[in-house]
């Protein structure tokens, strides 16, 4: 929590004060990491194909 977050009025709440259901805190992070890895590998594959076309 940042220092500025503590200066809220009584009626205001934090916008990012979300709690995951049933304690599934790590599941979203793992899923996002897997998607990112898949995207990175796809981009690397596309770059590799382009380099192979240009080289040969």
C-alpha distance matrix in Angstrom:
0.0 3.8 6.6 8.4 6.6 8.3 11.5 12.5 16.0 17.2 18.3 15.3 12.9 10.1 12.2 10.5 10.4 13.3 14.6 17.4 20.9 22.5 19.9 20.6 17.3 19.1 21.9 20.4 19.2 22.7 24.4 22.7 23.6 27.1 27.5 26.3 28.9 31.6 30.9 31.1 34.3 35.8 35.3 36.7 39.7 40.3 40.2 42.5 45.0 45.1 45.7 48.4 50.1 50.1 51.4 54.2
3.8 0.0 3.8 5.5 5.5 7.6 10.0 11.7 15.5 17.4 18.7 15.5 13.8 11.1 13.1 12.2 12.8 16.0 17.9 20.7 24.1 26.1 23.5 23.9 20.5 22.1 24.8 23.0 21.6 25.2 26.7 24.5 25.4 29.0 29.1 27.6 30.2 32.9 31.9 31.9 35.2 36.7 35.8 37.2 40.3 40.8 40.4 42.8 45.4 45.1 45.6 48.6 50.2 49.9 51.3 54.3
6.6 3.8 0.0 3.8 5.5 5.9 7.8 10.6 14.2 16.3 18.2 15.5 14.5 12.6 15.2 15.0 15.3 18.7 20.6 23.7 27.0 28.9 26.4 27.2 23.9 25.6 28.4 26.6 25.3 28.9 30.5 28.3 29.1 32.8 32.8 31.3 33.9 36.6 35.6 35.5 38.9 40.3 39.3 40.7 43.9 44.2 43.7 46.2 48.8 48.5 48.9 51.9 53.5 53.1 54.4 57.5
8.4 5.5 3.8 0.0 3.8 5.4 5.6 8.0 11.7 14.4 15.8 12.9 12.6 10.9 13.2 13.9 14.7 18.3 20.7 23.9 27.2 29.5 27.3 27.9 24.8 26.8 29.2 27.0 26.1 29.8 30.9 28.6 29.8 33.4 33.0 31.5 34.5 36.9 35.6 35.7 39.3 40.4 39.2 40.9 44.1 44.1 43.7 46.4 48.8 48.3 48.9 52.1 53.4 52.9 54.5 57.6
6.6 5.5 5.5 3.8 0.0 3.8 5.5 6.3 10.1 12.2 13.3 10.3 9.2 7.4 10.2 10.8 11.1 14.8 17.2 20.6 23.7 26.0 24.1 24.8 22.0 24.2 26.6 24.5 24.0 27.7 28.8 26.7 28.2 31.7 31.4 30.3 33.2 35.6 34.5 34.9 38.3 39.4 38.6 40.4 43.4 43.5 43.5 46.1 48.3 48.1 48.9 51.9 53.2 53.0 54.6 57.6
8.3 7.6 5.9 5.4 3.8 0.0 3.8 5.6 8.9 10.5 12.7 10.6 10.1 9.5 12.9 13.6 13.0 16.7 18.7 22.3 25.1 27.1 25.2 26.5 23.8 26.2 28.8 27.1 26.6 30.2 31.5 29.7 31.1 34.6 34.5 33.5 36.4 38.8 37.9 38.3 41.6 42.8 42.1 43.8 46.8 47.1 47.0 49.6 51.9 51.7 52.4 55.4 56.7 56.6 58.1 61.1
11.5 10.0 7.8 5.6 5.5 3.8 0.0 3.8 6.7 9.5 11.6 9.8 10.6 10.7 13.8 15.4 15.2 19.0 21.4 25.0 27.8 30.0 28.4 29.6 26.9 29.4 31.7 29.8 29.4 33.1 34.1 32.1 33.7 37.1 36.7 35.7 38.7 41.0 39.8 40.3 43.7 44.7 43.8 45.7 48.6 48.7 48.5 51.3 53.5 53.0 53.9 57.0 58.1 57.9 59.6 62.5
12.5 11.7 10.6 8.0 6.3 5.6 3.8 0.0 3.8 6.6 8.0 6.0 7.3 8.4 11.4 13.6 13.3 17.0 19.6 23.2 25.7 28.2 27.0 28.2 25.8 28.7 30.6 28.6 28.7 32.4 33.1 31.3 33.2 36.5 35.9 35.2 38.3 40.3 39.2 40.0 43.4 44.1 43.4 45.6 48.3 48.3 48.4 51.2 53.2 52.8 54.0 56.9 58.0 57.9 59.7 62.5
16.0 15.5 14.2 11.7 10.1 8.9 6.7 3.8 0.0 3.8 5.5 5.4 8.2 10.6 13.4 16.1 15.4 18.8 21.4 25.1 27.2 29.7 28.9 30.3 28.3 31.3 33.1 31.1 31.5 35.3 35.8 34.1 36.3 39.4 38.7 38.2 41.4 43.3 42.1 43.1 46.5 47.1 46.4 48.7 51.4 51.2 51.5 54.4 56.2 55.9 57.1 60.1 61.0 61.0 62.9 65.7
17.2 17.4 16.3 14.4 12.2 10.5 9.5 6.6 3.8 0.0 3.8 5.7 8.0 11.2 14.1 16.6 15.1 18.3 20.4 24.1 25.8 28.1 27.6 29.3 27.7 31.0 32.7 31.0 31.8 35.4 35.9 34.6 36.9 39.8 39.3 39.1 42.3 44.0 43.2 44.4 47.6 48.2 47.8 50.1 52.7 52.6 53.1 55.9 57.7 57.5 58.9 61.7 62.7 62.8 64.8 67.4
18.3 18.7 18.2 15.8 13.3 12.7 11.6 8.0 5.5 3.8 0.0 3.8 6.7 10.3 12.5 15.4 14.3 17.0 19.5 23.0 24.5 27.2 27.1 28.5 27.1 30.5 31.8 29.9 31.0 34.6 34.7 33.4 36.0 38.7 37.9 37.9 41.3 42.7 41.7 43.2 46.4 46.7 46.4 48.9 51.3 51.1 51.8 54.6 56.2 56.0 57.6 60.3 61.1 61.4 63.5 66.0
15.3 15.5 15.5 12.9 10.3 10.6 9.8 6.0 5.4 5.7 3.8 0.0 3.8 6.9 9.0 12.1 11.5 14.5 17.3 20.9 22.8 25.7 25.2 26.3 24.6 27.8 29.2 27.0 27.9 31.6 31.7 30.1 32.7 35.5 34.6 34.5 37.8 39.4 38.2 39.6 42.9 43.2 42.8 45.3 47.7 47.6 48.1 51.0 52.6 52.4 53.9 56.7 57.5 57.7 59.8 62.4
12.9 13.8 14.5 12.6 9.2 10.1 10.6 7.3 8.2 8.0 6.7 3.8 0.0 3.8 6.3 8.8 7.7 10.8 13.6 17.2 19.3 22.1 21.5 22.6 20.9 24.1 25.5 23.4 24.3 28.0 28.2 26.8 29.3 32.1 31.4 31.4 34.6 36.2 35.3 36.7 39.9 40.4 40.1 42.5 44.9 44.9 45.6 48.3 50.0 50.0 51.4 54.1 55.1 55.4 57.4 59.9
10.1 11.1 12.6 10.9 7.4 9.5 10.7 8.4 10.6 11.2 10.3 6.9 3.8 0.0 3.8 5.5 5.4 8.9 12.0 15.4 18.1 21.0 19.9 20.6 18.4 21.3 22.8 20.6 21.2 24.9 25.2 23.6 25.9 28.9 28.2 27.9 31.2 32.9 32.0 33.2 36.4 37.0 36.7 39.0 41.5 41.6 42.1 44.8 46.6 46.6 47.9 50.6 51.7 52.0 53.9 56.4
12.2 13.1 15.2 13.2 10.2 12.9 13.8 11.4 13.4 14.1 12.5 9.0 6.3 3.8 0.0 3.8 5.7 8.0 11.7 14.5 17.2 20.5 19.7 19.7 17.7 20.4 21.4 18.8 19.6 23.3 23.1 21.3 24.0 26.7 25.7 25.5 29.0 30.4 29.3 30.7 34.0 34.3 34.0 36.5 38.8 38.7 39.4 42.2 43.8 43.7 45.3 48.0 48.8 49.2 51.3 53.7
10.5 12.2 15.0 13.9 10.8 13.6 15.4 13.6 16.1 16.6 15.4 12.1 8.8 5.5 3.8 0.0 3.8 5.5 9.0 11.6 14.8 17.8 16.6 16.4 14.2 16.7 17.9 15.4 16.0 19.7 19.8 18.1 20.6 23.5 22.7 22.6 25.9 27.5 26.6 28.0 31.1 31.7 31.6 33.9 36.3 36.4 37.2 39.8 41.5 41.6 43.1 45.6 46.7 47.2 49.1 51.5
10.4 12.8 15.3 14.7 11.1 13.0 15.2 13.3 15.4 15.1 14.3 11.5 7.7 5.4 5.7 3.8 0.0 3.8 6.7 10.0 12.9 15.7 14.5 15.2 13.2 16.3 17.8 15.9 16.8 20.4 20.8 19.7 22.1 24.9 24.6 24.7 27.8 29.4 29.0 30.4 33.3 34.1 34.3 36.4 38.7 39.1 40.0 42.4 44.2 44.5 45.9 48.3 49.6 50.2 51.9 54.3
13.3 16.0 18.7 18.3 14.8 16.7 19.0 17.0 18.8 18.3 17.0 14.5 10.8 8.9 8.0 5.5 3.8 0.0 3.8 6.6 9.4 12.5 11.8 12.0 10.6 13.9 14.8 13.0 14.6 17.9 18.0 17.4 20.0 22.4 22.2 22.8 25.8 27.2 27.0 28.7 31.4 32.1 32.6 34.8 36.8 37.4 38.5 40.8 42.4 43.0 44.5 46.7 47.9 48.8 50.6 52.7
14.6 17.9 20.6 20.7 17.2 18.7 21.4 19.6 21.4 20.4 19.5 17.3 13.6 12.0 11.7 9.0 6.7 3.8 0.0 3.8 6.5 9.0 8.2 9.1 8.1 11.8 12.8 12.0 13.8 16.7 17.1 17.2 19.7 21.8 22.1 23.1 25.6 27.1 27.5 29.1 31.5 32.4 33.3 35.3 37.1 38.0 39.3 41.3 42.9 43.9 45.3 47.3 48.7 49.8 51.3 53.4
17.4 20.7 23.7 23.9 20.6 22.3 25.0 23.2 25.1 24.1 23.0 20.9 17.2 15.4 14.5 11.6 10.0 6.6 3.8 0.0 3.8 6.6 5.9 5.7 5.8 9.4 9.6 9.1 11.6 13.9 14.1 14.9 17.4 19.0 19.5 20.9 23.3 24.4 25.2 27.1 29.1 30.0 31.2 33.2 34.7 35.8 37.3 39.1 40.6 41.8 43.3 45.1 46.5 47.8 49.3 51.1
20.9 24.1 27.0 27.2 23.7 25.1 27.8 25.7 27.2 25.8 24.5 22.8 19.3 18.1 17.2 14.8 12.9 9.4 6.5 3.8 0.0 3.8 5.6 6.1 8.2 11.4 10.8 11.2 14.1 15.8 15.7 17.1 19.7 20.8 21.3 23.2 25.4 26.2 27.2 29.3 31.0 31.8 33.4 35.3 36.6 37.7 39.5 41.1 42.5 43.9 45.5 47.1 48.4 50.0 51.4 53.1
22.5 26.1 28.9 29.5 26.0 27.1 30.0 28.2 29.7 28.1 27.2 25.7 22.1 21.0 20.5 17.8 15.7 12.5 9.0 6.6 3.8 0.0 3.8 5.6 8.5 11.2 11.0 12.6 15.2 16.2 16.5 18.6 20.6 21.5 22.6 24.6 26.3 27.2 28.7 30.7 32.0 33.1 34.9 36.6 37.7 39.2 41.0 42.3 43.7 45.4 46.9 48.2 49.8 51.5 52.7 54.3
19.9 23.5 26.4 27.3 24.1 25.2 28.4 27.0 28.9 27.6 27.1 25.2 21.5 19.9 19.7 16.6 14.5 11.8 8.2 5.9 5.6 3.8 0.0 3.8 5.5 8.3 9.2 11.0 12.8 14.0 15.2 16.9 18.5 19.8 21.3 22.9 24.4 25.8 27.3 28.9 30.4 31.8 33.4 34.8 36.3 37.9 39.4 40.7 42.4 44.0 45.2 46.7 48.5 49.9 51.0 52.8
20.6 23.9 27.2 27.9 24.8 26.5 29.6 28.2 30.3 29.3 28.5 26.3 22.6 20.6 19.7 16.4 15.2 12.0 9.1 5.7 6.1 5.6 3.8 0.0 3.8 5.8 5.6 7.5 9.7 10.6 11.4 13.4 15.1 16.2 17.6 19.4 20.9 22.1 23.7 25.4 26.8 28.1 29.8 31.3 32.6 34.2 35.8 37.1 38.7 40.3 41.7 43.0 44.8 46.3 47.4 49.1
17.3 20.5 23.9 24.8 22.0 23.8 26.9 25.8 28.3 27.7 27.1 24.6 20.9 18.4 17.7 14.2 13.2 10.6 8.1 5.8 8.2 8.5 5.5 3.8 0.0 3.8 5.7 6.6 7.6 9.5 11.1 12.1 13.5 15.5 16.8 17.9 19.6 21.4 22.6 23.9 25.7 27.2 28.5 29.9 31.7 33.2 34.4 35.9 37.7 39.2 40.3 41.9 43.8 45.0 46.1 48.1
19.1 22.1 25.6 26.8 24.2 26.2 29.4 28.7 31.3 31.0 30.5 27.8 24.1 21.3 20.4 16.7 16.3 13.9 11.8 9.4 11.4 11.2 8.3 5.8 3.8 0.0 3.8 5.6 5.3 6.3 8.7 10.1 10.7 12.5 14.5 15.5 16.6 18.6 20.2 21.2 22.7 24.6 26.0 27.1 28.8 30.6 31.7 32.9 34.9 36.5 37.5 39.0 41.0 42.3 43.2 45.1
21.9 24.8 28.4 29.2 26.6 28.8 31.7 30.6 33.1 32.7 31.8 29.2 25.5 22.8 21.4 17.9 17.8 14.8 12.8 9.6 10.8 11.0 9.2 5.6 5.7 3.8 0.0 3.8 5.5 5.3 6.1 8.6 9.9 10.7 12.4 14.2 15.4 16.7 18.5 20.1 21.3 22.7 24.6 25.9 27.2 28.9 30.5 31.6 33.3 35.0 36.3 37.6 39.4 41.0 42.0 43.7
20.4 23.0 26.6 27.0 24.5 27.1 29.8 28.6 31.1 31.0 29.9 27.0 23.4 20.6 18.8 15.4 15.9 13.0 12.0 9.1 11.2 12.6 11.0 7.5 6.6 5.6 3.8 0.0 3.8 5.5 5.1 6.0 8.5 9.9 10.6 12.1 14.2 15.4 16.5 18.2 20.0 21.1 22.6 24.3 25.8 27.1 28.6 30.1 31.7 33.1 34.6 36.1 37.7 39.2 40.4 42.2
19.2 21.6 25.3 26.1 24.0 26.6 29.4 28.7 31.5 31.8 31.0 27.9 24.3 21.2 19.6 16.0 16.8 14.6 13.8 11.6 14.1 15.2 12.8 9.7 7.6 5.3 5.5 3.8 0.0 3.8 5.5 5.1 6.1 8.7 9.9 10.5 12.3 14.3 15.3 16.4 18.3 20.0 21.1 22.4 24.3 25.8 26.9 28.4 30.3 31.7 32.7 34.5 36.3 37.5 38.6 40.6
22.7 25.2 28.9 29.8 27.7 30.2 33.1 32.4 35.3 35.4 34.6 31.6 28.0 24.9 23.3 19.7 20.4 17.9 16.7 13.9 15.8 16.2 14.0 10.6 9.5 6.3 5.3 5.5 3.8 0.0 3.8 5.5 5.0 6.2 8.7 9.8 10.5 12.4 14.3 15.3 16.6 18.4 20.1 21.0 22.6 24.5 25.8 26.8 28.7 30.5 31.5 32.8 34.9 36.3 37.2 38.9
24.4 26.7 30.5 30.9 28.8 31.5 34.1 33.1 35.8 35.9 34.7 31.7 28.2 25.2 23.1 19.8 20.8 18.0 17.1 14.1 15.7 16.5 15.2 11.4 11.1 8.7 6.1 5.1 5.5 3.8 0.0 3.8 5.4 5.1 6.3 8.6 9.9 10.7 12.4 14.3 15.5 16.7 18.6 20.1 21.2 22.8 24.5 25.8 27.3 29.0 30.4 31.7 33.4 35.0 36.2 37.8
22.7 24.5 28.3 28.6 26.7 29.7 32.1 31.3 34.1 34.6 33.4 30.1 26.8 23.6 21.3 18.1 19.7 17.4 17.2 14.9 17.1 18.6 16.9 13.4 12.1 10.1 8.6 6.0 5.1 5.5 3.8 0.0 3.8 5.4 5.1 6.1 8.6 9.9 10.6 12.3 14.3 15.3 16.5 18.3 20.0 21.2 22.6 24.2 25.9 27.2 28.6 30.2 31.8 33.1 34.5 36.3
23.6 25.4 29.1 29.8 28.2 31.1 33.7 33.2 36.3 36.9 36.0 32.7 29.3 25.9 24.0 20.6 22.1 20.0 19.7 17.4 19.7 20.6 18.5 15.1 13.5 10.7 9.9 8.5 6.1 5.0 5.4 3.8 0.0 3.8 5.5 5.1 6.2 8.7 9.9 10.5 12.3 14.2 15.4 16.4 18.3 20.1 21.1 22.3 24.4 25.9 26.8 28.4 30.4 31.6 32.6 34.6
27.1 29.0 32.8 33.4 31.7 34.6 37.1 36.5 39.4 39.8 38.7 35.5 32.1 28.9 26.7 23.5 24.9 22.4 21.8 19.0 20.8 21.5 19.8 16.2 15.5 12.5 10.7 9.9 8.7 6.2 5.1 5.4 3.8 0.0 3.8 5.4 5.1 6.3 8.7 9.9 10.6 12.4 14.4 15.4 16.5 18.5 20.1 21.0 22.7 24.6 25.7 26.9 28.8 30.5 31.4 33.0
27.5 29.1 32.8 33.0 31.4 34.5 36.7 35.9 38.7 39.3 37.9 34.6 31.4 28.2 25.7 22.7 24.6 22.2 22.1 19.5 21.3 22.6 21.3 17.6 16.8 14.5 12.4 10.6 9.9 8.7 6.3 5.1 5.5 3.8 0.0 3.8 5.4 5.1 6.2 8.7 9.9 10.6 12.4 14.3 15.3 16.7 18.5 19.9 21.2 22.8 24.4 25.8 27.3 28.9 30.2 31.8
26.3 27.6 31.3 31.5 30.3 33.5 35.7 35.2 38.2 39.1 37.9 34.5 31.4 27.9 25.5 22.6 24.7 22.8 23.1 20.9 23.2 24.6 22.9 19.4 17.9 15.5 14.2 12.1 10.5 9.8 8.6 6.1 5.1 5.4 3.8 0.0 3.8 5.4 5.1 6.1 8.6 9.8 10.6 12.3 14.2 15.4 16.5 18.2 20.1 21.2 22.5 24.3 25.9 27.1 28.4 30.4
28.9 30.2 33.9 34.5 33.2 36.4 38.7 38.3 41.4 42.3 41.3 37.8 34.6 31.2 29.0 25.9 27.8 25.8 25.6 23.3 25.4 26.3 24.4 20.9 19.6 16.6 15.4 14.2 12.3 10.5 9.9 8.6 6.2 5.1 5.4 3.8 0.0 3.8 5.4 5.1 6.1 8.6 10.0 10.5 12.2 14.3 15.3 16.3 18.4 20.1 20.9 22.3 24.4 25.8 26.6 28.5
31.6 32.9 36.6 36.9 35.6 38.8 41.0 40.3 43.3 44.0 42.7 39.4 36.2 32.9 30.4 27.5 29.4 27.2 27.1 24.4 26.2 27.2 25.8 22.1 21.4 18.6 16.7 15.4 14.3 12.4 10.7 9.9 8.7 6.3 5.1 5.4 3.8 0.0 3.8 5.5 5.2 6.1 8.7 9.9 10.5 12.4 14.3 15.2 16.6 18.5 20.0 21.0 22.7 24.5 25.6 27.1
30.9 31.9 35.6 35.6 34.5 37.9 39.8 39.2 42.1 43.2 41.7 38.2 35.3 32.0 29.3 26.6 29.0 27.0 27.5 25.2 27.2 28.7 27.3 23.7 22.6 20.2 18.5 16.5 15.3 14.3 12.4 10.6 9.9 8.7 6.2 5.1 5.4 3.8 0.0 3.8 5.4 5.1 6.2 8.6 9.8 10.7 12.3 14.1 15.5 16.7 18.4 20.0 21.3 22.8 24.3 26.0
31.1 31.9 35.5 35.7 34.9 38.3 40.3 40.0 43.1 44.4 43.2 39.6 36.7 33.2 30.7 28.0 30.4 28.7 29.1 27.1 29.3 30.7 28.9 25.4 23.9 21.2 20.1 18.2 16.4 15.3 14.3 12.3 10.5 9.9 8.7 6.1 5.1 5.5 3.8 0.0 3.8 5.4 5.2 6.1 8.6 10.0 10.6 12.1 14.3 15.4 16.4 18.2 20.1 21.2 22.3 24.3
34.3 35.2 38.9 39.3 38.3 41.6 43.7 43.4 46.5 47.6 46.4 42.9 39.9 36.4 34.0 31.1 33.3 31.4 31.5 29.1 31.0 32.0 30.4 26.8 25.7 22.7 21.3 20.0 18.3 16.6 15.5 14.3 12.3 10.6 9.9 8.6 6.1 5.2 5.4 3.8 0.0 3.8 5.5 5.0 6.1 8.7 9.8 10.3 12.3 14.3 15.2 16.3 18.4 20.0 20.8 22.4
35.8 36.7 40.3 40.4 39.4 42.8 44.7 44.1 47.1 48.2 46.7 43.2 40.4 37.0 34.3 31.7 34.1 32.1 32.4 30.0 31.8 33.1 31.8 28.1 27.2 24.6 22.7 21.1 20.0 18.4 16.7 15.3 14.2 12.4 10.6 9.8 8.6 6.1 5.1 5.4 3.8 0.0 3.8 5.4 5.1 6.3 8.7 9.8 10.7 12.5 14.3 15.4 16.7 18.6 20.0 21.3
35.3 35.8 39.3 39.2 38.6 42.1 43.8 43.4 46.4 47.8 46.4 42.8 40.1 36.7 34.0 31.6 34.3 32.6 33.3 31.2 33.4 34.9 33.4 29.8 28.5 26.0 24.6 22.6 21.1 20.1 18.6 16.5 15.4 14.4 12.4 10.6 10.0 8.7 6.2 5.2 5.5 3.8 0.0 3.8 5.4 5.1 6.2 8.5 9.9 10.6 12.3 14.2 15.5 16.6 18.2 20.2
36.7 37.2 40.7 40.9 40.4 43.8 45.7 45.6 48.7 50.1 48.9 45.3 42.5 39.0 36.5 33.9 36.4 34.8 35.3 33.2 35.3 36.6 34.8 31.3 29.9 27.1 25.9 24.3 22.4 21.0 20.1 18.3 16.4 15.4 14.3 12.3 10.5 9.9 8.6 6.1 5.0 5.4 3.8 0.0 3.8 5.5 5.1 6.0 8.6 9.9 10.4 12.1 14.2 15.3 16.2 18.2
39.7 40.3 43.9 44.1 43.4 46.8 48.6 48.3 51.4 52.7 51.3 47.7 44.9 41.5 38.8 36.3 38.7 36.8 37.1 34.7 36.6 37.7 36.3 32.6 31.7 28.8 27.2 25.8 24.3 22.6 21.2 20.0 18.3 16.5 15.3 14.2 12.2 10.5 9.8 8.6 6.1 5.1 5.4 3.8 0.0 3.8 5.5 5.0 6.2 8.7 9.9 10.5 12.4 14.3 15.2 16.6
40.3 40.8 44.2 44.1 43.5 47.1 48.7 48.3 51.2 52.6 51.1 47.6 44.9 41.6 38.7 36.4 39.1 37.4 38.0 35.8 37.7 39.2 37.9 34.2 33.2 30.6 28.9 27.1 25.8 24.5 22.8 21.2 20.1 18.5 16.7 15.4 14.3 12.4 10.7 10.0 8.7 6.3 5.1 5.5 3.8 0.0 3.8 5.4 5.2 6.3 8.7 9.9 10.7 12.5 14.3 15.7
40.2 40.4 43.7 43.7 43.5 47.0 48.5 48.4 51.5 53.1 51.8 48.1 45.6 42.1 39.4 37.2 40.0 38.5 39.3 37.3 39.5 41.0 39.4 35.8 34.4 31.7 30.5 28.6 26.9 25.8 24.5 22.6 21.1 20.1 18.5 16.5 15.3 14.3 12.3 10.6 9.8 8.7 6.2 5.1 5.5 3.8 0.0 3.8 5.4 5.1 6.1 8.6 9.9 10.6 12.2 14.3
42.5 42.8 46.2 46.4 46.1 49.6 51.3 51.2 54.4 55.9 54.6 51.0 48.3 44.8 42.2 39.8 42.4 40.8 41.3 39.1 41.1 42.3 40.7 37.1 35.9 32.9 31.6 30.1 28.4 26.8 25.8 24.2 22.3 21.0 19.9 18.2 16.3 15.2 14.1 12.1 10.3 9.8 8.5 6.0 5.0 5.4 3.8 0.0 3.8 5.4 5.1 6.1 8.6 9.9 10.4 12.2
45.0 45.4 48.8 48.8 48.3 51.9 53.5 53.2 56.2 57.7 56.2 52.6 50.0 46.6 43.8 41.5 44.2 42.4 42.9 40.6 42.5 43.7 42.4 38.7 37.7 34.9 33.3 31.7 30.3 28.7 27.3 25.9 24.4 22.7 21.2 20.1 18.4 16.6 15.5 14.3 12.3 10.7 9.9 8.6 6.2 5.2 5.4 3.8 0.0 3.8 5.5 5.1 6.2 8.7 9.9 10.7
45.1 45.1 48.5 48.3 48.1 51.7 53.0 52.8 55.9 57.5 56.0 52.4 50.0 46.6 43.7 41.6 44.5 43.0 43.9 41.8 43.9 45.4 44.0 40.3 39.2 36.5 35.0 33.1 31.7 30.5 29.0 27.2 25.9 24.6 22.8 21.2 20.1 18.5 16.7 15.4 14.3 12.5 10.6 9.9 8.7 6.3 5.1 5.4 3.8 0.0 3.8 5.4 5.1 6.3 8.6 10.2
45.7 45.6 48.9 48.9 48.9 52.4 53.9 54.0 57.1 58.9 57.6 53.9 51.4 47.9 45.3 43.1 45.9 44.5 45.3 43.3 45.5 46.9 45.2 41.7 40.3 37.5 36.3 34.6 32.7 31.5 30.4 28.6 26.8 25.7 24.4 22.5 20.9 20.0 18.4 16.4 15.2 14.3 12.3 10.4 9.9 8.7 6.1 5.1 5.5 3.8 0.0 3.8 5.4 5.1 6.0 8.6
48.4 48.6 51.9 52.1 51.9 55.4 57.0 56.9 60.1 61.7 60.3 56.7 54.1 50.6 48.0 45.6 48.3 46.7 47.3 45.1 47.1 48.2 46.7 43.0 41.9 39.0 37.6 36.1 34.5 32.8 31.7 30.2 28.4 26.9 25.8 24.3 22.3 21.0 20.0 18.2 16.3 15.4 14.2 12.1 10.5 9.9 8.6 6.1 5.1 5.4 3.8 0.0 3.8 5.5 5.1 6.1
50.1 50.2 53.5 53.4 53.2 56.7 58.1 58.0 61.0 62.7 61.1 57.5 55.1 51.7 48.8 46.7 49.6 47.9 48.7 46.5 48.4 49.8 48.5 44.8 43.8 41.0 39.4 37.7 36.3 34.9 33.4 31.8 30.4 28.8 27.3 25.9 24.4 22.7 21.3 20.1 18.4 16.7 15.5 14.2 12.4 10.7 9.9 8.6 6.2 5.1 5.4 3.8 0.0 3.8 5.5 5.5
50.1 49.9 53.1 52.9 53.0 56.6 57.9 57.9 61.0 62.8 61.4 57.7 55.4 52.0 49.2 47.2 50.2 48.8 49.8 47.8 50.0 51.5 49.9 46.3 45.0 42.3 41.0 39.2 37.5 36.3 35.0 33.1 31.6 30.5 28.9 27.1 25.8 24.5 22.8 21.2 20.0 18.6 16.6 15.3 14.3 12.5 10.6 9.9 8.7 6.3 5.1 5.5 3.8 0.0 3.8 5.7
51.4 51.3 54.4 54.5 54.6 58.1 59.6 59.7 62.9 64.8 63.5 59.8 57.4 53.9 51.3 49.1 51.9 50.6 51.3 49.3 51.4 52.7 51.0 47.4 46.1 43.2 42.0 40.4 38.6 37.2 36.2 34.5 32.6 31.4 30.2 28.4 26.6 25.6 24.3 22.3 20.8 20.0 18.2 16.2 15.2 14.3 12.2 10.4 9.9 8.6 6.0 5.1 5.5 3.8 0.0 3.8
54.2 54.3 57.5 57.6 57.6 61.1 62.5 62.5 65.7 67.4 66.0 62.4 59.9 56.4 53.7 51.5 54.3 52.7 53.4 51.1 53.1 54.3 52.8 49.1 48.1 45.1 43.7 42.2 40.6 38.9 37.8 36.3 34.6 33.0 31.8 30.4 28.5 27.1 26.0 24.3 22.4 21.3 20.2 18.2 16.6 15.7 14.3 12.2 10.7 10.2 8.6 6.1 5.5 5.7 3.8 0.0
